[in-house]
Amino acid sequence: MFEEIKDKVHDIELADGTYKVEFTMNCLCELEELVGTVEAGELPPGYRSTRAMLWAGLREHHPEITLEEAGKLLPLPRMAEVNVKLSAALMDAFNPSDSLKKEQEGPDGENPTGP
């Protein structure tokens, strides 16, 4: 499952600023401990999964942030947008070309960055 992981850093705008998100092997293991198996970037839906995904992605560059603090960083009005960016970063660990396309499409499958 993890043999094709490629480390890549994504910037993500949260409630109080921009943070670096990266899903390394260790981050994925910590995420897996919270939500169960992480297969090719797929997680069970829900707020806990989103918070866990954010926290795990922050671990590499912001290890001081706790799980609860990660939840406080999630801007509820922009939850769909943040979730798309987190999912893209998570997918990037497994398949970089798919994550870039998903991030460019936006939360509703639209393409806000191009025609």
C-alpha positions in Angstrom: 0.0 0.0 0.0 2.7 2.5 0.9 5.4 1.5 -1.6 4.6 4.4 -4.0 4.5 7.2 -1.5 6.1 10.4 -2.7 6.7 13.2 -0.1 5.3 16.5 -1.3 4.5 19.7 0.7 1.2 21.5 0.1 0.4 25.0 1.5 -3.1 25.2 3.0 -4.9 28.3 4.2 -6.5 27.7 7.5 -8.3 29.9 10.1 -5.3 31.9 11.2 -2.8 31.6 8.4 -1.0 29.3 5.9 0.4 26.0 7.0 2.4 23.3 5.3 0.8 19.9 4.9 2.7 16.8 3.9 1.8 13.1 4.2 5.0 11.2 4.9 5.0 7.6 5.9 5.0 8.5 9.6 2.1 10.9 9.1 0.1 8.3 7.3 0.7 5.8 10.1 -0.6 8.3 12.7 -3.6 9.0 10.5 -4.2 5.3 10.2 -4.2 4.9 14.0 -7.0 7.5 14.2 -9.3 6.5 11.3 -8.3 2.9 10.4 -6.9 1.8 7.1 -6.0 4.5 4.6 -6.2 3.0 1.2 -5.0 5.1 -1.7 -6.0 8.3 0.0 -9.6 7.2 0.8 -10.9 8.0 4.3 -14.3 7.5 5.9 -16.5 10.7 5.6 -17.0 12.9 8.6 -15.7 15.8 10.7 -13.4 13.5 12.7 -11.8 12.2 9.6 -11.2 15.7 8.3 -9.7 16.9 11.6 -7.5 13.7 11.8 -6.4 14.2 8.2 -5.4 17.8 8.9 -3.6 16.9 12.1 -1.7 14.1 10.5 -0.7 16.3 7.5 0.6 19.0 9.8 2.8 16.6 11.9 5.8 16.9 9.6 6.1 20.7 9.6 4.0 21.7 12.7 4.6 18.9 15.3 3.5 21.2 18.1 -0.1 21.3 16.9 -2.4 18.9 18.8 -5.4 17.1 17.4 -7.7 19.6 19.2 -5.7 22.6 18.0 -6.0 21.2 14.4 -9.8 21.2 14.8 -9.7 24.8 15.9 -7.8 25.7 12.7 -10.5 24.3 10.4 -12.6 27.2 9.1 -16.2 25.8 9.1 -17.4 28.1 6.3 -14.6 26.8 4.0 -14.7 23.2 5.1 -15.4 21.8 1.6 -12.5 23.8 0.2 -10.1 22.7 2.9 -11.3 19.1 2.6 -10.5 19.1 -1.1 -7.0 20.5 -0.5 -6.3 18.0 2.2 -7.6 15.2 0.1 -5.4 16.3 -2.8 -2.4 16.4 -0.5 -3.2 12.9 0.8 -3.7 11.6 -2.7 -0.4 13.1 -3.7 1.3 10.7 -1.4 -0.1 7.9 -3.6 -0.5 9.4 -7.0 0.7 13.0 -7.6 -1.0 13.5 -11.0 -4.5 12.8 -9.7 -4.1 15.1 -6.7 -3.1 18.1 -8.8 -6.2 17.6 -11.0 -8.5 17.3 -8.0 -7.1 20.4 -6.3 -7.5 22.4 -9.5 -11.1 21.2 -9.9 -12.2 22.6 -6.6 -14.9 21.3 -4.2 -17.7 21.0 -6.7 -15.6 19.5 -9.6 -15.4 23.0 -11.2 -12.2 24.4 -12.6 -11.7 27.8 -10.9 -8.1 28.1 -12.1 -8.7 27.9 -15.8 -11.2 27.8 -18.6 
